[in-house]
């Protein structure tokens, strides 16, 4: 039995005994979560934190460092090579904006790798060039869970370490600002989002991050694109001048509503603001980037450590099309290969922001898979070798009672500024591909035995 499994079993036994079985502490925990305004983004009702051993965390750290380096390298290659850029199937506006230099060293100040762990080794099946969701939520949830009564009792047997992400993220933002030529000691920060009409603005993670920035002495506001104006080489909302834009909406989402003459685009093009993440980062958000990473012809000159990490941690990926492609040392007809190997493949939309579906071959019969492939052939999709999802049992409250539920666990490493700064975990009910109120975020602690 692994240390995590042993610790989880002990924790489950603890909360199934007095005085914790009456769940008064669980209701108090939920009340504190609501009081901390951690309710706009789904927060899982699980009653224990997600646990990682130091060896697992170290494995994630090594893998993410190598993979991010490879992602940055292939991005630079794509920007300099039109034929590679064309393989990603970007929109014309995305291609134009990708050509603008963000003026700081890393194209992606931060990013999110969708990670599953198998026998302690990470497996990455997706990447999004934006800040890991949960940076503020995870920090605050970690404080709440750490002081929950059964966790306090649990800590008598095991060492738990919290991992803070908000401060390192702020430091990496300021470093990018200085690299881009910024001179202000306390730059004003606009957190730009497209807010849904039903969203409570006070409890969004962006609002909590703005609150954190203001407590650190910065001017910080959550603004919508409609509120921005650009004049005299300055980006403003009303009388407030902004130096940094923390962009929390995807470019395609932006382009549906605005054109390239928008104040945000003009300020970015003319270097009036430091944008985090830059519009260039959209290149890495296309799942087709994994095709380039897993194409030996593209990465043959990459450092050996990066090529090794790609082979170990990134699944074989190809854009779906009627063509012959390489798979290992073989050349295969892609549609024929996809049909023959349904059980080990998954079809995903090239753009994370799209409303298109993901199709896992193991969940479909032959007719359903053929239909999915036809759909994927009509619009930008990738096919990937699928990894089995990570599953763990978690305790949660359902209809007022304590139940043990098999949950699918996706780890989100908090990687920015060139280093790993903690992680969060996204949980959903195993075997349920649809929406569930039992899905949500859980804080992650480092675990050691005493």
C-alpha angles and dihedrals in degrees: 000000000000122000091250093050092046092049093046091051091050091049092049091051089049096055092044089062134066133318094018101048093081088066096222087131090052092054089048089051091052090048090053090048089054092046089054089053092241094142109090093079113048112271113195119242091225113136100216133050123248111262131215127181118228090249091054091048091048090051090052090047094053093044096047093048092053095042094047089050089052091047091052091047094050090046090057090048092050093050090052096043117060093193091058092044088054091056091064092062097224123178115255091253091050090052092049094050092045088064093063115098110235088209097231129092103251119058088208115039088186139004146175124238115194100227136189124184123224117182089338095308121114124234120195119204101164144022132201121188097224138089113292107262108241103041093126096025092052094049092051095041090050090057092049097046093043091061097041109121099245091045089053089053090045090054090064087072102030136035114237122190124197119218119214118209108167098074095048090047091053090048091052090050091053091047091054090048092054092046089053091057100266116158105182116109090209106027117196113244128212114199101204117202139155101235122207114235093240094048119114102230094204096060102041117116089242090056090050090049090051088051090051091050092049090051087054090056102261131127103242132167137174105230137173122229090250091063096057126095131181123210136144090013091300131116111216147168104205108309095343116102115205127210100178127042115201100199114212100170127077119248094240089052088052094047092054089065106026141037131226092270091070115127091244092056093045093049090049095047092049095046094243092133138028106237120206112222100019124224086249088067089073087079090070093046092070111095087219086078087077088058089059092045092052094045107098090202089062099042100037092111096044117113113277092244092057094046089050092050091049092053093046102042111021122070122233106268134185134175108250110250142125096272145106113259139178121261111180106309094338136085113223138181099251102215091045092048092049092052093048096048102042096138095062101038139080130197115217132178113255091232119056090206094061123103091228120122132250115231121205111199094215089061095054137064121233094270093049091048092050090052091049091051091052089053091048091052091058098056137022108296135149129215118217138181104253126229121210110259119250113251131193135166116249131181116235142161116256121173089346095305135103112250134171113231133190104235133189110231125209115182119213111200112211099227121168139133089031096298143079116255107181131298143243131212129229113207131194134166109277114248094016110109094177134073118300132177086220091068121096152104126309128187117246124224131189110242130212132165118239 
